[in-house]
Amino acid sequence: MKDEGYRARMKDDIQRMKKITKPNINAGENEANALILEFQNGFHIKNDARMLLFFRENQDSMKWLEEFNRSARINQYIDEYKLQVVSGYLQGTAGQ
């Protein structure tokens, strides 16, 4: 009998703790989600300008690079991001 009373009190205590902590957890989670969303929006990479592919055969590499950089500026790419994606725009022998 003593054991059942203890378990019932523990169960009640756990339920009270859940009620107390749940709003705080949700509030913290909402704040964190809002902060993450704000951070993502601040560093959002746009893709408004079309990025041209480079094949090399009869293309002027300097002209292509200038166009790539112009489009990257319009899209607000940072240098690190440009380095990550540039290989995807190099086709054929240029991409090897």
Secondary structure, 3 states (H helix, E strand, C coil): CHHHHHHHHHHHHHHHHHHHHHHHHHHHHHHHHHHHHHHHHHCCCCCCCCCCCECCCCCCHHHHHHHHHHHHHHCCCCHHHHHHHHHHHECHHHHC
